[in-house]
Amino acid sequence: MGGDRCYKRHRAAEFLDFLKQIDAHVSQGLDVRIIMDNYATHKTAAIRTWLARRPHYHVHFMPTSAS
């Protein structure tokens, strides 16, 4: 996907940018499964809204003690 990218900060804005990069490179009609920890950044209103508009994205959260 055009190279790895490290961010100085790990806010919802950077995570949303990451999701948009994934979305730009996924072929139409494919489901996307994302497995992530329960970090608060992954659960902001902006992230939830973005994901809700993309029903082909399926999010799976790891149990808190597993991450």
mmCIF file as Biopython writes it, N, C-alpha, C and O atoms, coordinates in Angstrom:
data_model
#
loop_
_atom_site.group_PDB
_atom_site.id
_atom_site.type_symbol
_atom_site.label_atom_id
_atom_site.label_alt_id
_atom_site.label_comp_id
_atom_site.label_asym_id
_atom_site.label_entity_id
_atom_site.label_seq_id
_atom_site.pdbx_PDB_ins_code
_atom_site.Cartn_x
_atom_site.Cartn_y
_atom_site.Cartn_z
_atom_site.occupancy
_atom_site.B_iso_or_equiv
_atom_site.auth_seq_id
_atom_site.auth_asym_id
_atom_site.pdbx_PDB_model_num
ATOM 1   N N  . MET A ? 1  ? 0.821   -1.190  0.000  1.0 0.0 1  A 1 
ATOM 2   C CA . MET A ? 1  ? 0.000   0.000   0.000  1.0 0.0 1  A 1 
ATOM 3   C C  . MET A ? 1  ? 0.865   1.253   0.000  1.0 0.0 1  A 1 
ATOM 4   O O  . MET A ? 1  ? 0.645   2.140   0.826  1.0 0.0 1  A 1 
ATOM 5   N N  . GLY A ? 2  ? 1.784   1.351   -0.847 1.0 0.0 2  A 1 
ATOM 6   C CA . GLY A ? 2  ? 2.536   2.577   -0.950 1.0 0.0 2  A 1 
ATOM 7   C C  . GLY A ? 2  ? 3.520   2.823   0.170  1.0 0.0 2  A 1 
ATOM 8   O O  . GLY A ? 2  ? 3.927   3.964   0.388  1.0 0.0 2  A 1 
ATOM 9   N N  . GLY A ? 3  ? 3.909   1.799   0.876  1.0 0.0 3  A 1 
ATOM 10  C CA . GLY A ? 3  ? 4.903   1.967   1.928  1.0 0.0 3  A 1 
ATOM 11  C C  . GLY A ? 3  ? 4.285   2.042   3.309  1.0 0.0 3  A 1 
ATOM 12  O O  . GLY A ? 3  ? 3.141   2.463   3.481  1.0 0.0 3  A 1 
ATOM 13  N N  . ASP A ? 4  ? 5.048   1.637   4.261  1.0 0.0 4  A 1 
ATOM 14  C CA . ASP A ? 4  ? 4.593   1.700   5.639  1.0 0.0 4  A 1 
ATOM 15  C C  . ASP A ? 4  ? 4.667   3.137   6.127  1.0 0.0 4  A 1 
ATOM 16  O O  . ASP A ? 4  ? 5.483   3.931   5.660  1.0 0.0 4  A 1 
ATOM 17  N N  . ARG A ? 5  ? 3.827   3.440   7.045  1.0 0.0 5  A 1 
ATOM 18  C CA . ARG A ? 5  ? 3.764   4.797   7.552  1.0 0.0 5  A 1 
ATOM 19  C C  . ARG A ? 5  ? 3.692   4.750   9.067  1.0 0.0 5  A 1 
ATOM 20  O O  . ARG A ? 5  ? 2.839   4.062   9.627  1.0 0.0 5  A 1 
ATOM 21  N N  . CYS A ? 6  ? 4.565   5.463   9.724  1.0 0.0 6  A 1 
ATOM 22  C CA . CYS A ? 6  ? 4.537   5.574   11.177 1.0 0.0 6  A 1 
ATOM 23  C C  . CYS A ? 6  ? 4.068   6.975   11.537 1.0 0.0 6  A 1 
ATOM 24  O O  . CYS A ? 6  ? 4.453   7.956   10.901 1.0 0.0 6  A 1 
ATOM 25  N N  . TYR A ? 7  ? 3.258   7.054   12.531 1.0 0.0 7  A 1 
ATOM 26  C CA . TYR A ? 7  ? 2.747   8.334   12.983 1.0 0.0 7  A 1 
ATOM 27  C C  . TYR A ? 7  ? 3.356   8.678   14.335 1.0 0.0 7  A 1 
ATOM 28  O O  . TYR A ? 7  ? 3.584   7.799   15.166 1.0 0.0 7  A 1 
ATOM 29  N N  . LYS A ? 8  ? 3.617   9.972   14.547 1.0 0.0 8  A 1 
ATOM 30  C CA . LYS A ? 8  ? 4.124   10.414  15.846 1.0 0.0 8  A 1 
ATOM 31  C C  . LYS A ? 8  ? 3.053   10.277  16.909 1.0 0.0 8  A 1 
ATOM 32  O O  . LYS A ? 8  ? 3.345   10.020  18.078 1.0 0.0 8  A 1 
ATOM 33  N N  . ARG A ? 9  ? 1.821   10.450  16.493 1.0 0.0 9  A 1 
ATOM 34  C CA . ARG A ? 9  ? 0.703   10.365  17.434 1.0 0.0 9  A 1 
ATOM 35  C C  . ARG A ? 9  ? -0.217  9.241   16.998 1.0 0.0 9  A 1 
ATOM 36  O O  . ARG A ? 9  ? -0.206  8.824   15.840 1.0 0.0 9  A 1 
ATOM 37  N N  . HIS A ? 10 ? -1.001  8.763   17.926 1.0 0.0 10 A 1 
ATOM 38  C CA . HIS A ? 10 ? -1.909  7.651   17.648 1.0 0.0 10 A 1 
ATOM 39  C C  . HIS A ? 10 ? -3.329  8.042   18.051 1.0 0.0 10 A 1 
ATOM 40  O O  . HIS A ? 10 ? -3.942  7.452   18.941 1.0 0.0 10 A 1 
ATOM 41  N N  . ARG A ? 11 ? -3.811  9.045   17.367 1.0 0.0 11 A 1 
ATOM 42  C CA . ARG A ? 11 ? -5.156  9.547   17.632 1.0 0.0 11 A 1 
ATOM 43  C C  . ARG A ? 11 ? -6.126  8.973   16.610 1.0 0.0 11 A 1 
ATOM 44  O O  . ARG A ? 11 ? -5.734  8.268   15.680 1.0 0.0 11 A 1 
ATOM 45  N N  . ALA A ? 12 ? -7.399  9.291   16.803 1.0 0.0 12 A 1 
ATOM 46  C CA . ALA A ? 12 ? -8.423  8.835   15.870 1.0 0.0 12 A 1 
ATOM 47  C C  . ALA A ? 12 ? -8.162  9.375   14.465 1.0 0.0 12 A 1 
ATOM 48  O O  . ALA A ? 12 ? -8.446  8.691   13.482 1.0 0.0 12 A 1 
ATOM 49  N N  . ALA A ? 13 ? -7.625  10.592  14.356 1.0 0.0 13 A 1 
ATOM 50  C CA . ALA A ? 13 ? -7.355  11.177  13.042 1.0 0.0 13 A 1 
ATOM 51  C C  . ALA A ? 13 ? -6.352  10.333  12.257 1.0 0.0 13 A 1 
ATOM 52  O O  . ALA A ? 13 ? -6.531  10.111  11.060 1.0 0.0 13 A 1 
ATOM 53  N N  . GLU A ? 14 ? -5.307  9.867   12.921 1.0 0.0 14 A 1 
ATOM 54  C CA . GLU A ? 14 ? -4.318  9.024   12.254 1.0 0.0 14 A 1 
ATOM 55  C C  . GLU A ? 14 ? -4.901  7.654   11.924 1.0 0.0 14 A 1 
ATOM 56  O O  . GLU A ? 14 ? -4.611  7.088   10.870 1.0 0.0 14 A 1 
ATOM 57  N N  . PHE A ? 15 ? -5.716  7.130   12.819 1.0 0.0 15 A 1 
ATOM 58  C CA . PHE A ? 15 ? -6.341  5.825   12.556 1.0 0.0 15 A 1 
ATOM 59  C C  . PHE A ? 15 ? -7.297  5.927   11.380 1.0 0.0 15 A 1 
ATOM 60  O O  . PHE A ? 15 ? -7.344  5.030   10.538 1.0 0.0 15 A 1 
ATOM 61  N N  . LEU A ? 16 ? -8.054  7.004   11.318 1.0 0.0 16 A 1 
ATOM 62  C CA . LEU A ? 16 ? -8.974  7.204   10.199 1.0 0.0 16 A 1 
ATOM 63  C C  . LEU A ? 16 ? -8.202  7.331   8.883  1.0 0.0 16 A 1 
ATOM 64  O O  . LEU A ? 16 ? -8.638  6.804   7.859  1.0 0.0 16 A 1 
ATOM 65  N N  . ASP A ? 17 ? -7.083  8.012   8.900  1.0 0.0 17 A 1 
ATOM 66  C CA . ASP A ? 17 ? -6.228  8.103   7.712  1.0 0.0 17 A 1 
ATOM 67  C C  . ASP A ? 17 ? -5.780  6.711   7.275  1.0 0.0 17 A 1 
ATOM 68  O O  . ASP A ? 17 ? -5.781  6.393   6.086  1.0 0.0 17 A 1 
ATOM 69  N N  . PHE A ? 18 ? -5.401  5.895   8.236  1.0 0.0 18 A 1 
ATOM 70  C CA . PHE A ? 18 ? -4.997  4.505   7.966  1.0 0.0 18 A 1 
ATOM 71  C C  . PHE A ? 18 ? -6.140  3.722   7.326  1.0 0.0 18 A 1 
ATOM 72  O O  . PHE A ? 18 ? -5.931  3.007   6.346  1.0 0.0 18 A 1 
ATOM 73  N N  . LEU A ? 19 ? -7.355  3.854   7.878  1.0 0.0 19 A 1 
ATOM 74  C CA . LEU A ? 19 ? -8.514  3.155   7.311  1.0 0.0 19 A 1 
ATOM 75  C C  . LEU A ? 19 ? -8.791  3.607   5.881  1.0 0.0 19 A 1 
ATOM 76  O O  . LEU A ? 19 ? -9.129  2.796   5.019  1.0 0.0 19 A 1 
ATOM 77  N N  . LYS A ? 20 ? -8.646  4.898   5.638  1.0 0.0 20 A 1 
ATOM 78  C CA . LYS A ? 20 ? -8.869  5.429   4.285  1.0 0.0 20 A 1 
ATOM 79  C C  . LYS A ? 20 ? -7.841  4.888   3.299  1.0 0.0 20 A 1 
ATOM 80  O O  . LYS A ? 20 ? -8.163  4.645   2.135  1.0 0.0 20 A 1 
ATOM 81  N N  . GLN A ? 21 ? -6.616  4.701   3.756  1.0 0.0 21 A 1 
ATOM 82  C CA . GLN A ? 21 ? -5.592  4.110   2.898  1.0 0.0 21 A 1 
ATOM 83  C C  . GLN A ? 21 ? -5.963  2.673   2.543  1.0 0.0 21 A 1 
ATOM 84  O O  . GLN A ? 21 ? -5.820  2.258   1.393  1.0 0.0 21 A 1 
ATOM 85  N N  . ILE A ? 22 ? -6.431  1.928   3.511  1.0 0.0 22 A 1 
ATOM 86  C CA . ILE A ? 22 ? -6.873  0.553   3.250  1.0 0.0 22 A 1 
ATOM 87  C C  . ILE A ? 22 ? -8.023  0.577   2.244  1.0 0.0 22 A 1 
ATOM 88  O O  . ILE A ? 22 ? -8.016  -0.160  1.258  1.0 0.0 22 A 1 
ATOM 89  N N  . ASP A ? 23 ? -8.999  1.424   2.503  1.0 0.0 23 A 1 
ATOM 90  C CA . ASP A ? 23 ? -10.185 1.499   1.654  1.0 0.0 23 A 1 
ATOM 91  C C  . ASP A ? 23 ? -9.823  1.830   0.207  1.0 0.0 23 A 1 
ATOM 92  O O  . ASP A ? 23 ? -10.460 1.327   -0.719 1.0 0.0 23 A 1 
ATOM 93  N N  . ALA A ? 24 ? -8.830  2.654   0.007  1.0 0.0 24 A 1 
ATOM 94  C CA . ALA A ? 24 ? -8.417  3.050   -1.344 1.0 0.0 24 A 1 
ATOM 95  C C  . ALA A ? 24 ? -7.768  1.898   -2.114 1.0 0.0 24 A 1 
ATOM 96  O O  . ALA A ? 24 ? -7.677  1.942   -3.340 1.0 0.0 24 A 1 
ATOM 97  N N  . HIS A ? 25 ? -7.322  0.878   -1.397 1.0 0.0 25 A 1 
ATOM 98  C CA . HIS A ? 25 ? -6.596  -0.211  -2.052 1.0 0.0 25 A 1 
ATOM 99  C C  . HIS A ? 25 ? -7.349  -1.547  -2.068 1.0 0.0 25 A 1 
ATOM 100 O O  . HIS A ? 25 ? -6.834  -2.540  -2.581 1.0 0.0 25 A 1 
ATOM 101 N N  . VAL A ? 26 ? -8.552  -1.573  -1.515 1.0 0.0 26 A 1 
ATOM 102 C CA . VAL A ? 26 ? -9.338  -2.810  -1.483 1.0 0.0 26 A 1 
ATOM 103 C C  . VAL A ? 26 ? -10.264 -2.829  -2.692 1.0 0.0 26 A 1 
ATOM 104 O O  . VAL A ? 26 ? -10.959 -1.852  -2.972 1.0 0.0 26 A 1 
ATOM 105 N N  . SER A ? 27 ? -10.265 -3.932  -3.391 1.0 0.0 27 A 1 
ATOM 106 C CA . SER A ? 27 ? -11.134 -4.081  -4.559 1.0 0.0 27 A 1 
ATOM 107 C C  . SER A ? 27 ? -12.606 -4.033  -4.161 1.0 0.0 27 A 1 
ATOM 108 O O  . SER A ? 27 ? -12.995 -4.505  -3.092 1.0 0.0 27 A 1 
ATOM 109 N N  . GLN A ? 28 ? -13.408 -3.457  -5.038 1.0 0.0 28 A 1 
ATOM 110 C CA . GLN A ? 28 ? -14.853 -3.401  -4.821 1.0 0.0 28 A 1 
ATOM 111 C C  . GLN A ? 28 ? -15.403 -4.801  -4.602 1.0 0.0 28 A 1 
ATOM 112 O O  . GLN A ? 28 ? -14.967 -5.752  -5.251 1.0 0.0 28 A 1 
ATOM 113 N N  . GLY A ? 29 ? -16.346 -4.930  -3.699 1.0 0.0 29 A 1 
ATOM 114 C CA . GLY A ? 29 ? -17.006 -6.199  -3.472 1.0 0.0 29 A 1 
ATOM 115 C C  . GLY A ? 29 ? -16.322 -7.104  -2.460 1.0 0.0 29 A 1 
ATOM 116 O O  . GLY A ? 29 ? -16.871 -8.143  -2.092 1.0 0.0 29 A 1 
ATOM 117 N N  . LEU A ? 30 ? -15.146 -6.733  -2.009 1.0 0.0 30 A 1 
ATOM 118 C CA . LEU A ? 30 ? -14.457 -7.557  -1.009 1.0 0.0 30 A 1 
ATOM 119 C C  . LEU A ? 30 ? -14.815 -7.105  0.399  1.0 0.0 30 A 1 
ATOM 120 O O  . LEU A ? 30 ? -14.936 -5.910  0.665  1.0 0.0 30 A 1 
ATOM 121 N N  . ASP A ? 31 ? -14.982 -8.052  1.282  1.0 0.0 31 A 1 
ATOM 122 C CA . ASP A ? 31 ? -15.169 -7.738  2.689  1.0 0.0 31 A 1 
ATOM 123 C C  . ASP A ? 31 ? -13.811 -7.476  3.316  1.0 0.0 31 A 1 
ATOM 124 O O  . ASP A ? 31 ? -12.804 -8.065  2.922  1.0 0.0 31 A 1 
ATOM 125 N N  . VAL A ? 32 ? -13.799 -6.592  4.291  1.0 0.0 32 A 1 
ATOM 126 C CA . VAL A ? 32 ? -12.578 -6.263  5.026  1.0 0.0 32 A 1 
ATOM 127 C C  . VAL A ? 32 ? -12.820 -6.615  6.487  1.0 0.0 32 A 1 
ATOM 128 O O  . VAL A ? 32 ? -13.784 -6.144  7.091  1.0 0.0 32 A 1 
ATOM 129 N N  . ARG A ? 33 ? -11.964 -7.428  7.046  1.0 0.0 33 A 1 
ATOM 130 C CA . ARG A ? 33 ? -12.050 -7.788  8.460  1.0 0.0 33 A 1 
ATOM 131 C C  . ARG A ? 33 ? -10.888 -7.147  9.187  1.0 0.0 33 A 1 
ATOM 132 O O  . ARG A ? 33 ? -9.729  -7.296  8.799  1.0 0.0 33 A 1 
ATOM 133 N N  . ILE A ? 34 ? -11.216 -6.438  10.242 1.0 0.0 34 A 1 
ATOM 134 C CA . ILE A ? 34 ? -10.206 -5.748  11.034 1.0 0.0 34 A 1 
ATOM 135 C C  . ILE A ? 34 ? -10.272 -6.299  12.456 1.0 0.0 34 A 1 
ATOM 136 O O  . ILE A ? 34 ? -11.323 -6.296  13.096 1.0 0.0 34 A 1 
ATOM 137 N N  . ILE A ? 35 ? -9.139  -6.763  12.923 1.0 0.0 35 A 1 
ATOM 138 C CA . ILE A ? 35 ? -9.031  -7.246  14.294 1.0 0.0 35 A 1 
ATOM 139 C C  . ILE A ? 35 ? -8.185  -6.248  15.053 1.0 0.0 35 A 1 
ATOM 140 O O  . ILE A ? 35 ? -7.040  -5.989  14.682 1.0 0.0 35 A 1 
ATOM 141 N N  . MET A ? 36 ? -8.742  -5.686  16.115 1.0 0.0 36 A 1 
ATOM 142 C CA . MET A ? 36 ? -8.006  -4.676  16.860 1.0 0.0 36 A 1 
ATOM 143 C C  . MET A ? 36 ? -8.277  -4.760  18.349 1.0 0.0 36 A 1 
ATOM 144 O O  . MET A ? 36 ? -9.218  -5.411  18.802 1.0 0.0 36 A 1 
ATOM 145 N N  . ASP A ? 37 ? -7.417  -4.077  19.094 1.0 0.0 37 A 1 
ATOM 146 C CA . ASP A ? 37 ? -7.583  -4.074  20.543 1.0 0.0 37 A 1 
ATOM 147 C C  . ASP A ? 37 ? -8.649  -3.048  20.921 1.0 0.0 37 A 1 
ATOM 148 O O  . ASP A ? 37 ? -9.223  -2.387  20.056 1.0 0.0 37 A 1 
ATOM 149 N N  . ASN A ? 38 ? -8.900  -2.928  22.193 1.0 0.0 38 A 1 
ATOM 150 C CA . ASN A ? 38 ? -9.952  -2.050  22.697 1.0 0.0 38 A 1 
ATOM 151 C C  . ASN A ? 38 ? -9.461  -0.634  22.996 1.0 0.0 38 A 1 
ATOM 152 O O  . ASN A ? 38 ? -10.032 0.060   23.838 1.0 0.0 38 A 1 
ATOM 153 N N  . TYR A ? 39 ? -8.416  -0.214  22.315 1.0 0.0 39 A 1 
ATOM 154 C CA . TYR A ? 39 ? -7.874  1.134   22.484 1.0 0.0 39 A 1 
ATOM 155 C C  . TYR A ? 39 ? -8.972  2.147   22.174 1.0 0.0 39 A 1 
ATOM 156 O O  . TYR A ? 39 ? -9.678  2.001   21.176 1.0 0.0 39 A 1 
ATOM 157 N N  . ALA A ? 40 ? -9.127  3.158   23.002 1.0 0.0 40 A 1 
ATOM 158 C CA . ALA A ? 40 ? -10.212 4.137   22.855 1.0 0.0 40 A 1 
ATOM 159 C C  . ALA A ? 40 ? -10.203 4.814   21.480 1.0 0.0 40 A 1 
ATOM 160 O O  . ALA A ? 40 ? -11.261 5.179   20.966 1.0 0.0 40 A 1 
ATOM 161 N N  . THR A ? 41 ? -9.027  4.983   20.887 1.0 0.0 41 A 1 
ATOM 162 C CA . THR A ? 41 ? -8.918  5.605   19.566 1.0 0.0 41 A 1 
ATOM 163 C C  . THR A ? 41 ? -9.726  4.847   18.519 1.0 0.0 41 A 1 
ATOM 164 O O  . THR A ? 41 ? -10.234 5.446   17.572 1.0 0.0 41 A 1 
ATOM 165 N N  . HIS A ? 42 ? -9.845  3.555   18.684 1.0 0.0 42 A 1 
ATOM 166 C CA . HIS A ? 42 ? -10.562 2.730   17.709 1.0 0.0 42 A 1 
ATOM 167 C C  . HIS A ? 42 ? -12.078 2.838   17.849 1.0 0.0 42 A 1 
ATOM 168 O O  . HIS A ? 42 ? -12.815 2.313   17.014 1.0 0.0 42 A 1 
ATOM 169 N N  . LYS A ? 43 ? -12.548 3.514   18.894 1.0 0.0 43 A 1 
ATOM 170 C CA . LYS A ? 43 ? -13.982 3.530   19.178 1.0 0.0 43 A 1 
ATOM 171 C C  . LYS A ? 43 ? -14.598 4.930   19.195 1.0 0.0 43 A 1 
ATOM 172 O O  . LYS A ? 43 ? -15.706 5.102   19.703 1.0 0.0 43 A 1 
ATOM 173 N N  . THR A ? 44 ? -13.912 5.919   18.658 1.0 0.0 44 A 1 
ATOM 174 C CA . THR A ? 44 ? -14.466 7.277   18.672 1.0 0.0 44 A 1 
ATOM 175 C C  . THR A ? 44 ? -15.677 7.368   17.738 1.0 0.0 44 A 1 
ATOM 176 O O  . THR A ? 44 ? -15.898 6.503   16.891 1.0 0.0 44 A 1 
ATOM 177 N N  . ALA A ? 45 ? -16.441 8.425   17.915 1.0 0.0 45 A 1 
ATOM 178 C CA . ALA A ? 45 ? -17.625 8.626   17.074 1.0 0.0 45 A 1 
ATOM 179 C C  . ALA A ? 45 ? -17.242 8.728   15.600 1.0 0.0 45 A 1 
ATOM 180 O O  . ALA A ? 45 ? -17.947 8.205   14.738 1.0 0.0 45 A 1 
ATOM 181 N N  . ALA A ? 46 ? -16.134 9.395   15.310 1.0 0.0 46 A 1 
ATOM 182 C CA . ALA A ? 46 ? -15.705 9.542   13.909 1.0 0.0 46 A 1 
ATOM 183 C C  . ALA A ? 46 ? -15.388 8.184   13.288 1.0 0.0 46 A 1 
ATOM 184 O O  . ALA A ? 46 ? -15.746 7.925   12.139 1.0 0.0 46 A 1 
ATOM 185 N N  . ILE A ? 47 ? -14.733 7.337   14.030 1.0 0.0 47 A 1 
ATOM 186 C CA . ILE A ? 47 ? -14.381 5.997   13.528 1.0 0.0 47 A 1 
ATOM 187 C C  . ILE A ? 47 ? -15.642 5.152   13.381 1.0 0.0 47 A 1 
ATOM 188 O O  . ILE A ? 47 ? -15.831 4.489   12.361 1.0 0.0 47 A 1 
ATOM 189 N N  . ARG A ? 48 ? -16.494 5.171   14.382 1.0 0.0 48 A 1 
ATOM 190 C CA . ARG A ? 48 ? -17.741 4.387   14.307 1.0 0.0 48 A 1 
ATOM 191 C C  . ARG A ? 48 ? -18.595 4.834   13.131 1.0 0.0 48 A 1 
ATOM 192 O O  . ARG A ? 48 ? -19.169 3.997   12.435 1.0 0.0 48 A 1 
ATOM 193 N N  . THR A ? 49 ? -18.690 6.143   12.898 1.0 0.0 49 A 1 
ATOM 194 C CA . THR A ? 49 ? -19.479 6.667   11.778 1.0 0.0 49 A 1 
ATOM 195 C C  . THR A ? 49 ? -18.885 6.223   10.448 1.0 0.0 49 A 1 
ATOM 196 O O  . THR A ? 49 ? -19.610 5.783   9.556  1.0 0.0 49 A 1 
ATOM 197 N N  . TRP A ? 50 ? -17.565 6.337   10.314 1.0 0.0 50 A 1 
ATOM 198 C CA . TRP A ? 50 ? -16.897 5.933   9.077  1.0 0.0 50 A 1 
ATOM 199 C C  . TRP A ? 50 ? -17.137 4.459   8.789  1.0 0.0 50 A 1 
ATOM 200 O O  . TRP A ? 50 ? -17.442 4.090   7.655  1.0 0.0 50 A 1 
ATOM 201 N N  . LEU A ? 51 ? -17.003 3.621   9.797  1.0 0.0 51 A 1 
ATOM 202 C CA . LEU A ? 51 ? -17.211 2.177   9.623  1.0 0.0 51 A 1 
ATOM 203 C C  . LEU A ? 51 ? -18.675 1.847   9.340  1.0 0.0 51 A 1 
ATOM 204 O O  . LEU A ? 51 ? -18.965 0.947   8.552  1.0 0.0 51 A 1 
ATOM 205 N N  . ALA A ? 52 ? -19.589 2.560   9.969  1.0 0.0 52 A 1 
ATOM 206 C CA . ALA A ? 52 ? -21.025 2.303   9.770  1.0 0.0 52 A 1 
ATOM 207 C C  . ALA A ? 52 ? -21.441 2.547   8.325  1.0 0.0 52 A 1 
ATOM 208 O O  . ALA A ? 52 ? -22.387 1.930   7.837  1.0 0.0 52 A 1 
ATOM 209 N N  . ARG A ? 53 ? -20.741 3.443   7.642  1.0 0.0 53 A 1 
ATOM 210 C CA . ARG A ? 53 ? -21.046 3.738   6.237  1.0 0.0 53 A 1 
ATOM 211 C C  . ARG A ? 53 ? -20.439 2.716   5.286  1.0 0.0 53 A 1 
ATOM 212 O O  . ARG A ? 53 ? -20.639 2.783   4.074  1.0 0.0 53 A 1 
ATOM 213 N N  . ARG A ? 54 ? -19.708 1.785   5.842  1.0 0.0 54 A 1 
ATOM 214 C CA . ARG A ? 54 ? -19.053 0.753   5.038  1.0 0.0 54 A 1 
ATOM 215 C C  . ARG A ? 54 ? -19.388 -0.627  5.609  1.0 0.0 54 A 1 
ATOM 216 O O  . ARG A ? 54 ? -18.589 -1.200  6.350  1.0 0.0 54 A 1 
ATOM 217 N N  . PRO A ? 55 ? -20.550 -1.156  5.272  1.0 0.0 55 A 1 
ATOM 218 C CA . PRO A ? 55 ? -20.971 -2.432  5.841  1.0 0.0 55 A 1 
ATOM 219 C C  . PRO A ? 55 ? -20.091 -3.612  5.439  1.0 0.0 55 A 1 
ATOM 220 O O  . PRO A ? 55 ? -20.201 -4.690  6.023  1.0 0.0 55 A 1 
ATOM 221 N N  . HIS A ? 56 ? -19.225 -3.421  4.455  1.0 0.0 56 A 1 
ATOM 222 C CA . HIS A ? 56 ? -18.317 -4.501  4.069  1.0 0.0 56 A 1 
ATOM 223 C C  . HIS A ? 56 ? -17.098 -4.561  4.999  1.0 0.0 56 A 1 
ATOM 224 O O  . HIS A ? 56 ? -16.260 -5.453  4.863  1.0 0.0 56 A 1 
ATOM 225 N N  . TYR A ? 57 ? -16.997 -3.623  5.938  1.0 0.0 57 A 1 
ATOM 226 C CA . TYR A ? 57 ? -15.949 -3.666  6.968  1.0 0.0 57 A 1 
ATOM 227 C C  . TYR A ? 57 ? -16.517 -4.364  8.197  1.0 0.0 57 A 1 
ATOM 228 O O  . TYR A ? 57 ? -17.573 -3.988  8.705  1.0 0.0 57 A 1 
ATOM 229 N N  . HIS A ? 58 ? -15.822 -5.362  8.657  1.0 0.0 58 A 1 
ATOM 230 C CA . HIS A ? 58 ? -16.245 -6.133  9.829  1.0 0.0 58 A 1 
ATOM 231 C C  . HIS A ? 58 ? -15.158 -6.010  10.887 1.0 0.0 58 A 1 
ATOM 232 O O  . HIS A ? 58 ? -14.018 -6.430  10.684 1.0 0.0 58 A 1 
ATOM 233 N N  . VAL A ? 59 ? -15.534 -5.427  12.017 1.0 0.0 59 A 1 
ATOM 234 C CA . VAL A ? 59 ? -14.561 -5.181  13.077 1.0 0.0 59 A 1 
ATOM 235 C C  . VAL A ? 59 ? -14.716 -6.222  14.168 1.0 0.0 59 A 1 
ATOM 236 O O  . VAL A ? 59 ? -15.824 -6.536  14.603 1.0 0.0 59 A 1 
ATOM 237 N N  . HIS A ? 60 ? -13.592 -6.745  14.596 1.0 0.0 60 A 1 
ATOM 238 C CA . HIS A ? 60 ? -13.537 -7.725  15.684 1.0 0.0 60 A 1 
ATOM 239 C C  . HIS A ? 60 ? -12.589 -7.171  16.731 1.0 0.0 60 A 1 
ATOM 240 O O  . HIS A ? 60 ? -11.427 -6.890  16.436 1.0 0.0 60 A 1 
ATOM 241 N N  . PHE A ? 61 ? -13.083 -7.014  17.958 1.0 0.0 61 A 1 
ATOM 242 C CA . PHE A ? 61 ? -12.242 -6.507  19.031 1.0 0.0 61 A 1 
ATOM 243 C C  . PHE A ? 61 ? -11.708 -7.663  19.867 1.0 0.0 61 A 1 
ATOM 244 O O  . PHE A ? 61 ? -12.431 -8.599  20.206 1.0 0.0 61 A 1 
ATOM 245 N N  . MET A ? 62 ? -10.435 -7.571  20.185 1.0 0.0 62 A 1 
ATOM 246 C CA . MET A ? 62 ? -9.807  -8.568  21.062 1.0 0.0 62 A 1 
ATOM 247 C C  . MET A ? 62 ? -10.251 -8.284  22.493 1.0 0.0 62 A 1 
ATOM 248 O O  . MET A ? 62 ? -10.503 -7.132  22.848 1.0 0.0 62 A 1 
ATOM 249 N N  . PRO A ? 63 ? -10.348 -9.319  23.309 1.0 0.0 63 A 1 
ATOM 250 C CA . PRO A ? 63 ? -10.643 -9.075  24.721 1.0 0.0 63 A 1 
ATOM 251 C C  . PRO A ? 63 ? -9.566  -8.167  25.330 1.0 0.0 63 A 1 
ATOM 252 O O  . PRO A ? 63 ? -8.398  -8.248  24.952 1.0 0.0 63 A 1 
ATOM 253 N N  . THR A ? 64 ? -9.955  -7.325  26.252 1.0 0.0 64 A 1 
ATOM 254 C CA . THR A ? 64 ? -9.043  -6.353  26.849 1.0 0.0 64 A 1 
ATOM 255 C C  . THR A ? 64 ? -7.772  -7.001  27.369 1.0 0.0 64 A 1 
ATOM 256 O O  . THR A ? 64 ? -6.688  -6.449  27.178 1.0 0.0 64 A 1 
ATOM 257 N N  . SER A ? 65 ? -7.866  -8.115  27.998 1.0 0.0 65 A 1 
ATOM 258 C CA . SER A ? 65 ? -6.685  -8.748  28.592 1.0 0.0 65 A 1 
ATOM 259 C C  . SER A ? 65 ? -5.815  -9.464  27.565 1.0 0.0 65 A 1 
ATOM 260 O O  . SER A ? 65 ? -4.731  -9.939  27.904 1.0 0.0 65 A 1 
ATOM 261 N N  . ALA A ? 66 ? -6.269  -9.549  26.319 1.0 0.0 66 A 1 
ATOM 262 C CA . ALA A ? 66 ? -5.530  -10.299 25.302 1.0 0.0 66 A 1 
ATOM 263 C C  . ALA A ? 66 ? -4.592  -9.430  24.475 1.0 0.0 66 A 1 
ATOM 264 O O  . ALA A ? 66 ? -3.763  -9.951  23.730 1.0 0.0 66 A 1 
ATOM 265 N N  . SER A ? 67 ? -4.714  -8.118  24.597 1.0 0.0 67 A 1 
ATOM 266 C CA . SER A ? 67 ? -3.887  -7.258  23.729 1.0 0.0 67 A 1 
ATOM 267 C C  . SER A ? 67 ? -2.583  -6.850  24.355 1.0 0.0 67 A 1 
ATOM 268 O O  . SER A ? 67 ? -1.798  -6.131  23.736 1.0 0.0 67 A 1 
#
